[in-house]
């Protein structure tokens, strides 16, 4: 009788573990919203698909609708008080961006199936737009006002360390940190004058743009009577971090 009870209990435990494993396998889809960047007008959503106990794939889409520079007032505090043009540009500039980030996750803990500590390898494509940059170029008796706008695109790769928890059957919490990424970026900024520029005005704008220091980027400047263009290219990098709340199904 004792042996029968022992084997019955063992069978019950095995069935419970199998059911739990089956439950984890069934929860293959996770949709999460990153809570941290919302305060900076950045919105990010990620879809993750669990492929097995140790591996999943995911893709995230992040966007910032057009608006003023985040933390604009803090940045202005660091500007020179007498550099009113810089302050005006910071006040008036409009920024927007989006990024697409596919990744592969490797769960290293015992739980797995989208839970526990993980290492992620990812690629990121980013697109940044800047508009309404009102720039004045002055030299002696020459003054040229140019309305500039531009775009920068980047391709980077990196890794993330993080941990994900199942809060309930259909809720999860994802914390990731230490997410450096590095690659290349390129872009172009174009300025349109209010009236066609004379030869002297073109030379002034060209000289001022060539004086700009944007290390480690390289730049080329092109100016004609109807527009001024600055093309840039160089290394690009950043860090990823987040705290996401999501649903599982």
Secondary structure, DSSP 8 states (H G I E B T S, - for coil): -HHHHHHHHHHHHHHHHHHHHHHHHH--EEEEEE-GGGGGT-EEEEEEEE-SSSEEEEEEEEEEEEES-TTHHHHHHTS-TT-HHHHHHHHH-EEEEEEEEEEEEEE-SSS-SS-EEEEEEEEEEEEEEEEEEEEEEEETTEEEEEEEEEEEEEEEEEEEEEEEEE-SSSEEEEEEEEEEEEEEEEEEEEEEESS---HHHHHHHHHHHHH---TT-EEEEEE-SS-EEEEEEEEEEEEEEEEEEEEE-
